[in-house]
């Protein structure tokens, strides 16, 4: 009996703690379904968080913990919204107030200042900031940040994007009334090595749209979030992701998600610790292939390659494995982005 108890405590001691960052765009009955949840669905998500004692925290607090090398609290969650749609202020914020949950708005400045239909106004953002909302950077005009203009050099591109992000941050500082740790949500979830390096130089942290939990080993220039909308907005989908754990990725190759030559890349992943991971059950879900069993190169390193060329635009390798000691799957998603072979970019749907 004592051995069993000791084993249980040992397993609890090695169990990963994680933060799940939830990403929403619209909370509305009338917006595009693929990027929307209804107000009723959103309420059910918040009720599940409350009923199951998840610790909903300000996003900047979670970032600060990871920056200090700390594990997030068990069952930590941050709630984020991209773009700054008015339906968030009308539908989501009153529900969040009922539950007392903090949240973050990633806002693009140009659509707001130009009064684009369906966007929050500057006055609305200031009111929400006064009420405690975190207001963060989503670029000035929601452009594809990694895509160069015709004839643009690397240096010109870097100067343009630097100016974009700093101008956005300056406007947001005026709206918030204070300077804070700058956080960026990449428009469209697109990033590459050059953009990640610029983020480091600017002292920012950045979030993608690739799935996965946030933990001590998360890359602070590519923090994962779980997007919820359309088919992924159901409560069952939300439950699965809220219990997820961060696969402790210590190193990966290639580190740059921008593919320019090998369009069926071999991904090599080195983990910091596998003691709580059912490594034999690790599976990677690849575009147009489904579940693939990766190759374990060593006790802590695996590799996986797509057998088919990845499509132009954005795609993912999603790798998951069950935990030995607790509910939920370890989860890691590697984002990829590539242009067409002629150098042009595919049009957005």
N, C-alpha and C positions, 0 to 999 in steps of 0.2 A: 504493500500500500504506500509506504513512504517513497519507494522508487517511482511509483506512478505520479505522486504529488510533485516530486522533484522534477520529473520529466515535464509535467505540465508547466511548472514555473519556468523551466529552461526554455520551453517553446514560447511562452509569453514574453520572456526576456528578449528573444530574437525576433519577435513579430515586428513587422514594419509599421510605422505610423505614417500617415499620409494626409495630404490636403487635396481635395477635389475642387477645381475651379470650374464653375458652371458658366456656360456662355449662351446668351440669348440675343436675338435681334429684335423680333417683334413679339409683343403680347397683345394679340388682337384676333377678332373673328374675321376681319376683312382683308388683312395683309396677305402676301404670298405664302401659301401653306408651307413650302419647303423651308422657309426661314422663320416660321411662326409657331408659337403655342397659343392656345386660346387662354383667356383669363381663368377659365375653370381648370384647365390643365396646369397652369402656373400655380394656382392656389393649391392644387393637389400635391405639387412638388414641394411647396413650402410647408404644407401640413405634414408631409412625410418627414421632412427634416426635423420639424418640431417634435413629432411623435416618437422619433427614434433617437432623440437627444444628440443630433449632430451639432457641432460647435461652429456656428456661422460667424466668421471673423472678417474684419476689414482686410482687403487684399494686401495692402501695404504692410500690415502686421505679419502676414504669412511670408511675404518677400523678405522682410527684415530678419525673420527667423532663419530662413535658408541662407541668407547672406552671412549670418553668424555661424553657420555650420550646424544648426540645430535641427532636430526632427520636428515637424509640425505636430500639434496635439492630435490625439487619436480622434478620428471622425471629424476633422476640420474641413470646412467648406467655405469658399468665397463665391459670391454671386456677381456676375458681370454682364453688361449689355454693350453691344457694339453699335456705333453709328449715331445714336442720339435721337431715336424716333419719338414723336410726341405720345404715341400709344404707351410707351414705357411710363411716362409721367402720369398718364391718365389711368392706366389699368394696373401696371405692376407696382408702382410706388405705394399706392394705398394698401395693397396686400402686404407688401414688405413692412410698412408701418405697423400693421396689425400684429405681425409676428415679432417686431422689433429687430429685424435683420438688417445689417449694413450691406451696402452694395457699391459697385463701381460702374461708372459710365465712361466708356471709351468713345470719344467724340471727334468727328472731323469738323473742322472750323468752317470751311468754305460753304458747304451746303446749308449750314445754320445761318451764316451771315447773309447769304443770298435768299434766305427765306424759302428754300425748296419745300415743296408740298410734303407734309407729314413729318417734318423735322421740328425738334424743339427750338425755341427761340433762345437768345442769350439771356433774356430775363428769366425764363423758366429754369435754365441751367444755374443761374445765380441763386434762385430760390432753393433749388434742390441742394446746391452746395452749402447754403446756410443751414439747411436742415440736416446736414451730415453726410451727404453723398460724396464719394470720392469721384473726382472728375479727372480723367486721364486722356492720354494722347492716342489718336487714331489717324494721325497725319493730317495735313491741311485740307486736302481735297479728295482723300480716299483713292489716291492713285496706286498703280502697281509699282511699288517702290523699287523693285529689283530690275525693272525694265528700262533700258537706256533709250533716250531719244535718238532719232536718226542723226548719225555723225557725232554723237556725244562720246567723249573720251572717258576713261575711268575716273580721272581727276575731276572732270566737269560733272559727271554723275554724282560723285561723292559730295562735291560742293553744293549741288542742287538739293540733294536729300538732306544734308546737314542743315541747310537754310530752311527747308520745309519743316523739319522736326523742331528746330529751335523757334521758328516763328509760331508754330502751333503751341509749343510749351509756354511761350510768352503770353499769348492770348488766354490760354487756360489759367495761367497764374493770375491774370486780371480778373477772370471769372471767379476763381476760388478765393482770391484775396490773399493768397500766400503761396510761397514756394514749398514744394514737397519733393519726395523721391520721384523722379520722372519715370513713368511707366508707359510703354507703347504696346498697343495691340496691332500687329501687322495687318494692314488691309488685305483681305482675301486669304489671310494666313500665309502669305508668300514671304520667304526670306532666303538669303544665301549667305555664304561665308563673308563676303565683303560687307553686307549690311550688318551682320552680327558684329563684325569688328568695329564698325562705326558706332553701333549701339554701346559697345564697351567704352569707346573713346569719349562719348557724350555722357557717360555715367548713368545710363538708363538701364532698365530691365525691360524685357520684351516677351510678349505672349503670342503663340501661334494659334492655329485651329486644329492641330493634330491632337488626337485623343490621348489620354493618360492622366495619371495622378501626379501631383507635385510632391517632391520629397527632398531630402538633404542633398542628393546627387543631381538634382535638376540643373540643366544648363540655363542660367539666368538670362540668356539671350534667345531662348527658344522654349519657354515654359509652356507645357501642354494645357489645353482646356478641353472639356467635353462640350461640343455644340449640341444644343437641344432645339429641335424644330422639326416640323413635318413628321415623318415616320419615327424620328428619334426624340419626339416630344412626349411620348406616352409615359405614364408613370412606371410601367415595367422596364422600359429602357433606362429611365432615370435611376431606378433602384439598382440595376446591374452596375451602373457606372459609379454610383455613390459609394459602393463597397470596394471599389478598385484600390489597388496598391501600386506604388511606383516601382517599376523594375529598376534596381540600383545600377544604372549604367555608368560605368567609370570611364569608358572610352568607346568610341565607335569610328569606323572607317567605311566609306568616306564621310568626313565630318560635314562637308559642304553639300547641302541638299540640291544644289543647282546642277543638273546634269547637262553636260555639253558634248560628251562622246559616248560613254557607255550607257545606253538607255535600258539596260536590264541589269542594274548594278548589283554587285556582290556586297552585301552589308555584313560587316564583322562587328560584333558587339562584345565588349568585355564587362563583366559584372563585378561589383565590389564584394558581393556576398551572396551565396546561393543556399545558405543553411535553411531558410524557410521556404524555398522555392521547389516545387515539384518539377524538376528540370526535365524529367522524362515525358512530361505532359505539355511542355512548351510547344506552342504552335504559332506560326506566323501566317497572317491572312494577306494575300497579295492580290493586286488588281487583276481581275479576269481569271483568277486561278483558285481562289478559296484558300482553305487551310493547307499549309505546307509544314512538314516536319523539318526543322533546321538541323544543321550538322554541328555537333559539339566538338570543337577543336581541342578544348581542354576542359577541366572541371568548371571553369568560370567564363569560357569564351565560346560563342556560337556564331555561325555564319549562315546566311540564307541569300539565295539569288532568285530573281524572277526568271522563269523559263520563257517568258514572252516580253517583248519590248514594252516599256511603260508608255502610256499615251502622252501626247503633248499636253501641257497644262499642269495641273496639280494631281498628285496621287500619293499613296501611303503604303508602307509596310506596317501592319499592326501585329504585334507579338504579345501573347498572353500566356500565363501559366498559373495554376492554382497555388494558393498558399498551403503550407503544411499545418499551420497552427490556427488560422482564423478564416472567417468568411471572406470571400472575394478573390479576385484574380490579380496577380501582378500584371501590369499593362505598360507597354511601351509602343509608341507610334513614331516612325521615322517619316518625315515629310520629304517629298521629292517635287521638283518643279523643272520643267524643260520647255524649250521653244520647239517650234516645228523645225524640220531639218534644213529648211531654207533660211532659218533665222527669224522668221516672223512668229508672232504669238497667236495662239488660237483665240477666236472671239469668245467672249463670255456668253453663256446661254441666256 
